[in-house]
Structures are given as structure tokens and as C-alpha cells.
Amino acid sequence: MRLRFAVVALSLSLPLGFSSAALAASAASPAPPFVLSKMLTDPALSAERIAFVYGNDIWTCRLDGSGVQRITSGPGVKMRPAFSSDGSLLAFSAELDGNLDVYVVPAAGGVPKRLTWHPGRDVVQGFTPDGKSVLFASPRAAVNNRHAQLYAVPVEGGLETALPIPHASRAAYSPDGRTIAYNPNNPAHLQWKRYRGGLVSKVWLFDVASNAIDRVPQPAARCNDADPMWLGGTLYLRSDRDGEFNLYAYDAKAKSLTRLTDHRDFPVLNAAAAAGRIVYEQAGTLHLLDPAAKKTTDLAISVAGDLLETRPRWAKGAKWIREAALSPSGARAAFEFRGEIVTVPAEKGDSRNLTNTTAVHESAPAWSPDGKEIAYVSDESGESEIVVRAQDGKGAPRKIKVPGAGFYDELVYSPDGKKIVLTDNALTLFVVDLASGASKKLASERLYAPARPRMLRGSWSPDSRWVAYTL
């Protein structure tokens, strides 16, 4: 117990961060003239510009992806931007004052104006057709956390008005204001991909004058229809009825849907429509679809902002420790410390940062049985690899590729130090020969469930001939 507490005490006071050499290299390296930005989400569209969320802030750009401009700044989530019909205003939901509320700001930039003040989560859906109010969904009056309702709040400020629709999560007015297309329930497919249970996302059509309901038909096997949007009198939506989420156009007279995109690798996640076009998010980038011309343009967008989270800075404290491994002698312990592999002494000696990589994530340290090497996982190449290096940090590291699903962990050396058994992100167990770099699949979980405890971990027999594991 004394040894264990000594290691923890040292880790609590370990001041780690970016090395001076790394800082100098970062300062000396000029930024490239154009860097394609990924992870752009929540797109919105006007006749002239596209709005999107990047790094928890809202940005806009021209329709070709150029002229990127930052609209919001500061801490807290910003989400669901929406242009007014004339493109002069942007509505969005944000935590600028701590709670998620509705704001409007000039589309060219300016000071955001807060419109809602309720402690519930108010999520922007768009503008009313006359542009005088912002449509939003909120659970403020729901008796449980499974439903939200639609409200409209004046752009100039004032009290919200509840719409006569019992439950709605995503919604959009038709341009003539006569119909509201909406999803009655919160999307279950965000938790379970290809969900086909009783809460599949359906699109209903609400007649504003008569309060009558029509429905977009679904196949007998069910599917998820989401994010309804309008161009003129035509309704568009996302659907996974053919496998992956793609865009569809709905013909109300024929009661049929026509598929517009054919993405099979990654789903269409969010979409918005205006001025004869649809902008949508897929594979981390934005795409612009012209339904009339049946042409899709992949947008190359470069976001050049200060992005404070990416600045080199010092990180200190035990809160950054993720994983730990004790050396065979107990003299040192290895930690994953905020993406670095660090070893600290149990009693006397210096701490060692074995990796010192500011833009690389390392994890899952494991000591060799003789205590001379440490193996860990690194994404320096862009994909997860196994790295083996001397525990004192000297010499060049060895890198081994494993043909698994990445995000490897649970590294365990064989007693003879010649092999490592590990688990990948698909809950598959591999054994890796350190001399040859060859990998062999041992077993895989039959049922993949991210929330269940990770039990698939290899345990070596003393003679290094057998691996025991649990399925």
C-alpha cells in the first residue's frame, strides 16, 4: 500500500505539458495556405451563404466554401443555426448565459440577442415564413424527458407562443405557411443505428388551418425519416429506408419518395434547404446539392480562427490521468497523461515523458515482463498502431500495425515478452508477435454494445502458450 500511495502522490503533482522543443517547432512552422477543415456540422443555408458549427461556434461562408467568417465566440455550446428567409438574420441555440436558449444575430455578425429565458432546453428549428418569429422545440411543458413541443418567439422579443402540436422534435414550416412538417418523437436512431422499434422517426404533416395530420408513408419494415425541409412545395428529408441515411424528395400526390444521394460509407447527418439548394453534412464535410440539376458539390472549407483549445499550453494535475501500469519491479509506474505516456518513480528519481508529442494521442501503456520496454497505442500515422520503446526513452521506437478496428487497449505482454494480446474497438481480441509484427485474431464478441462493461481481456498462461478470455 505504501508503494501505491507514493505513486499516486507523485502523479498528483506532476507538471506536464508541451515541451519547449515542441513549442519552438510549433512557433517556427508556418501555417499552410489552405487546410481542409473537417467535423463541420449543423449546416444552414441562405441564398448567398452557408452557416455551420465548428468547434462549438457558428461560422458562415460563401456557397463555394470561401470567405469563412466567425459569428460567435466564447465558452458554451452553440448549435442549430438557421437563416431567416431573406438571409439577414441567424437564429441559433446557445449556452452563452449558462442555459440553452434561443438567440438571433445579424447574419453579417454582431451582438447576439437573447429571446428565451426558460430553464428548459430551447432548440432552434427555423423561422416562421414571415420572418417575424423563431420556431423552436422545448421540453419546458412536457411531463417527462421524452418529448418536446413547438413554440414561436418574436424576433423583436416577447412571450413565446405554443403551437397546437402535442409533441415535436424537429420541424419546418412550408414556405406558404400552410403546413408544418415535423418528427413527433425524439430520434431513437441516434442511440441505436438502424433502429426499427416503436419509436422510429416518422415525418408528419400538420395542416395549420384545419389541424389535420397527414403522414409520409413508411415501408412495412419501418425506417427512420428525419429532418424535414422544404423547397417550394416539395418536402425533402433524410431517411435510412435503404440502409444508410441519404436525402429523399417526397411527392405528396403520389405518396412516394425519390432518393437523391447515394452515400454508402457514412450517413447524411444534418441538412437544410433554401434558394433551390440543400446543404448537408456527411463524412465530416459539407456538401451542396442542386436537386433540379441533380448535381452535388463537395465543399472545401478552411476555418482559420484562433481556436483557443488548440493552443500549446501546460496541463497539470491528476485529473488528466487515464490509465496506469506498474513496472514488474514496482520501481516505476507508467501513466497515460493527457495523450502522453509518462513514467514516474515510486520513491526516488525523475518523471519521464516518453512521447512528447503535442498533436498525437498515446494511450494504454503496458510494461514488458523484464521491465525494459513499454508498449502503448499511438495515432501518429492517422490510425491506431502499437508502439514499443525502451522504458528510459532512449533509442528509436518500433511501430506495429494491427489489422483491427483501431482504438486498441487492454495490452498484455506474454510472460516471455515475445507477444502482446490486445482488444480493438469492435471488441475483437488479437495476439501480436513483436518480432515479426504479425497479428492473429483470437476471438470476437458476438454482440456489440458500447455501453456494456469491457470484459474481453486476454490473460496469458505462465508458459506463454495459451490465452484465456471471457466472451
N, C-alpha and C positions, 0 to 999 in steps of 0.2 A: 504494500500500500504506500510506503514511503516513496518508492521509485515512481509510482503512478502520479502521486500528487506533485512530485518535483517536476515532472514533465509538464503537467497542466499549468503549474505556476510560471514556468518559463514561457509557455506559449501565450499566456495572457499578456506578457509584457514584451512580446516580440515585435519590434517596429519594422515592418516590411513594406515594400512598395516598389517603385521603379528604380532601377539602378541609375547612377549618374551617367554611366556609359550609354544606357538606353535612352536617357533623356537627351544626351548630346546628339545621339544618332537621330532621334526624333526631330530635334530642332534643326539639324543640318540637312535633312532630306526634304527637298522641295515637293510640294503637293502636285500631283499630276494635273494636267489641264482639264481632264474630264474623268470622273469616276462614276460609273453607273450605280445609282443607289437602289438598294433592294429593301424589302419589307415596307413597301408603301401600301397603305390600307385606307379603308373608308372613303373611296373616291366620291366626288360630287362634280356636277357639270353645269356650265352655263354656255351661252353661245360663243364665248370667247376664251374662257379659262376653265381649268380643272383644279379642284381643291382636293387635298388628300391629307392624311395623318401620317407623320413620320417623327419618331422619337417623342411621342406624346404631345406634339404640337401640330398645328394646322398650317399648311403651306398651299400656295397656288402656283400654277404655271400656265403657259400658253397651251393650245391644243396640240402642238408638236412636241411638248415637253420642255421647251426652252423658257427663259425668263422666270425662273423659280423665285418666289417671294415668300418670306415668312410672315404669317398673320398673327400668331400667338406666341407667347413666351412664358417663362416662369414654371414653377412646380405644379404638379397635379395633372390628372388625365384630361385630355381634350379629345372629343370624339364626335362622329356623326355630323360632319359639316353638310350644309345644304344651301344652295343658291336660291335667292328669290327669282321669280320668273323673268324680271328684267336684268338680272345679274348684278344688281347694285349692292345687295346685302348678302352676308353669310350668316346663317344661324348655326349654332353648334351647342353641344353639351360639354360642360367643363366643371372641374373642381377648383376653380380659381379662388373661391372663398371657403373651400373645405368640403362642401356638399356638391353633388352632381346636379347642376341646374342648367337652364336654357339661357343662352346669350345670343346677341346679334352684334355684328361689327360690319363696317363698310367693307365691301369686297376688295377695295384697294388698300385696306389696312386702317388701323385706328384704334381707339379705345373701346373695348367690348362693353356692351350694356347688358346688365343682368335683367332677365324678365321673370324668372320664377324664384320663389323663396321657400318652398315647402321642403321639409327634410327628406321626402321621398326622392327616388332616382328619376329625374326627368330627362328622357332621351328624345332628341330631336328626330322628327320624321320628314320634315319639309315645310313648305309654306302653303297657306291656303291659296287658291287660284287668283284671288285679287291682290295677293302680296301683303295684305294688311295684318296678318296673324301668322304665328308659327305653330305648326302642328307637332305635338309631342306625345309620347306614351309615358305613363307613370303608374306605379302600383299604389299611389297615395291613398286611394279609397278601397283597395282590394282587401278582402278578409284573410287572404293568405299570400304567400310569396310566389305563387304560380301564375298570377295573372297581372296584366296591366290594362289600363284604359286610355282612351284618346282624349286629348284636351287641345284647345286652341288658346293662345295668349297673344294679345295685341302687340305689334312691333313697337308701338309707342309706349307700352307699359300698361298695366292694369290687371284686373282679375281674369283668371282662367275660366274658360267655358268648357264643360264636359260635353263630349259628343254622345249621341244616343246609340252607342255601340257597346255592348256589355264588356267584351274582352278583345284586346288587340295588342299585338307586339310590334309589328311592322305595318306601315300603312302609307298610302299615297292617294291624293286627290287626282281625278281625271282633269284635264285642262279646262273643261267646261264646268267643273264643279258639281256635276250631277251624280258622280259615282265615287265611292271610296273603295279601293282595293286593299285588302288587309289580311294578315295572318292572325287568326283568333288566339292561338296559343303561343307561348314562348317556344323557341326552337329546341326540340329534344335532340336533333341530329348534331348539335354542337358538342354533345357529350358522347353520343353513340353514332359513329359513322354508318351510313346506310340504315339508319333506324327505320323500322317498319311497324312500330307498335301503334297504340291507340292515340298517341299524341303526335303523329306525323304532321308536318306543317302543310296546311291547306290554304289556298287563296280564296277568300270570299269577296263578293261584290255587293256593296251596300248602296241602295238607291236613296239618295239624300231626301228626295221629295216624298217617297212613299214608305221609307224604312224597310222595303222588301230586300230579301237576300237572294243572290244567285251564287253559284259556285263554279269554280274552274274544275272540270271533271278530272278524276284520277283513275289510273288503271286498277284492276281488281287486286293486284298485288300491293297496292299502296306505294306512295313515294313522298318525297318532301318537295313542296313548291314554296319558294321563299322570295322575299324582296320584290314585291310587285312594283312596277313603274310604268309610266305612260309616255308614249309619243303620239300626239294627236289622239285619235280614238282607239289606238291599238295598245293592248296591255302586254307588257313584257315581264318575264320573271326568271328566276333561277330554279332549276329542278334537277334532281338526281334520278329521274324516272328511267333513264337509260344507263345508269351506272354511276358515273362521276357527275358532279354538278356542272351544268352548262346553261347557256342562255336560250330561252324559247320565246316565241311570239304566240299569242293566244288569239284565235279567230272566234269571236263571240257568236257569230251566226252559225258557223259550222261546228262549234263546240270542240275544236281541235287545236292542238299545239304543233308548231313547227320549230324544229331545232335549228339554232343559228350558229352555234360554235361546236367545236369537236375536240375539246381538251380531254385527254385521257390520262395524263400524268399527274396533274394537280387540279383541284376543283376551282371553279369560279366562286370566289368567296363573298364579294360585295359588288354591287353595281348601282349605277344611277343613270338617268336618261334626261336629255334636254336637247333642243335645237336639232332634232333629227339624228342624234347620235347616242350611243351608250358607252359609258366608260366603266370598266370593270377591273377587278383585282384578281390576278391569277399567277401562281408561282412567284409571289413576292414582287411582281411588277404590275404596271397598269397598261391596259390595252384599250384602244378606241375603236368601236365598231360602228360602221355605217350600214344599217340594215337594208336600206334601199339599194346600195351598191354591192351589198354582201362582201364588204371588204373590212378587214381588221388590221389595225396598225399597232405594232408593239412600240410603246413609248420608252425612249431612253431619257431618263430624268436624273439629273445630278443635283443633289441637295447639298449646297455649300453653306453651312451655318456654323456657329461657334460650338454647338453640341457639347455642352459642358461635361456630360458624362464620359466623353472620350478623352478628356484632357489627362495627361500623365499627372498622377498625384500619389501621395503617400497613404497607405492603408495600414491601420494598426488595430490590434485587439482580437480577442478570442472569437468574436462573432463571425470572422471570416474563415474559421476552420471548418472544413467539410469532412475530411476523412483522416484517419490516423493509422500508423503501423509501427509496432515496436520492433527494434532490431533484435536478432537472436540472442545477443549478449545482454540486452537491456540497457546498454550504454547510451543509445540514442533513440529518438523517435522521429518518424517521418510524418509530415502533415501535408495535406492539400490546403494551401493557404491562399485563397482568392485567385485560384488558377495557377499558382506556382507550387512546386514541390520543394519543401523546406525540411531540413532536419535540425533538431535541437538536442543538446546533451541532457542527460538525466541529472547530472550534478555539475561537472566542470567542462568547459570548452566553449566554443563559439557556435552560433547558429550558422547554417549554410543554406543559401538559396541556390539549389542545383540547376534551376532552369533560367531565371532572369529573362523571361520573355513577356514583354508588355502586351503584345497583341495575340498571344497564344494561350489556350486553356489546357492545363495539365491536371490530371486527376488520378485517383485510385492507386496510391503508392503501395508497393509490396517489396519486402526485403528478401534477398536470396538467402538460402539456409546458412551459407558461410558468412553472411553479413558484409560481403564485399561489394554487392551491387544492389541497385534499386530499380525495379521496373515500374512503369506508370503509363498512363494513356495521354496522348498528345494529339491536338488537331492542327498542328503547324502546317501540314500539307493540304489542309482543307477537309480531310476526312480523318477519322479516328485511327490512330496507329499505336502499336505498342513500342515503347522506348525503353531500352536497358542501358544503364550507365553506372559508372563507379560511384559508390556512395560518398566519396570525398570530392566529387565533381570534376576530377581530372580525366583527361582523355576524351575522345570523341564518342558520342552515344551511338548505339545500334538501334535501327528502326525496323520494325517488322509489321507488314501489312497482314490484316486478318480479313478473310472474305465473309464477314458478318454484316450485321445491320448497324454497326457503329455504336458509339456511346458505351464503350466497354467498361466493365467494372468487375468487382469480386475476383481480382487477380490473386492466384495462389500458386506459389512455387512448389514443384515436386521436391521431395526430400533430397534427391541427388542434385538438385539445382539445374537440371537439363531441360525441364519443360515448365510451362505455365498453363493452368486451366483458368478460363475466364468466361464471363457471361456477356451477351450483347443485348441491344435494345429490343430485340424480338424474343427475348427470353430463350436464347439458344446457348448451349454450353459448348465451348471449343477447347481443344488442347493444342498448344503451340510448342513446336520443337525450337528451342532457342538457337541451336547450332545451324540448322538448315532454314529456319523461318517457315517451315511447312505447318499448315494448320489442318486440324481434323475436327469435324462436327461430331459431338458425342450424343447430344440429346436436345430436344426442344419441347417447350411447354405446349400442350395440345390446345390450351385455352389462354388467349392473351387478354389480360385485363390490367391496365396500367395502375389502377388503384389498389390492387391486392398486394400483400407483402411479397417482397422478393425472396423466394426460398431456393431458387436454383443456383446453388453454390457448390463447387467441387471440393471434395476432401480426399487427399492422397493417402494411399496405404504406405506404411513405412518403407517398403521396398521399391516405391515409385512405379509399380506395375499396374495399379488399379486406381480408379477414381470412383468415389461414391457420391451420389447426388440424390436430391429429392424432386419428384415431379408431383 
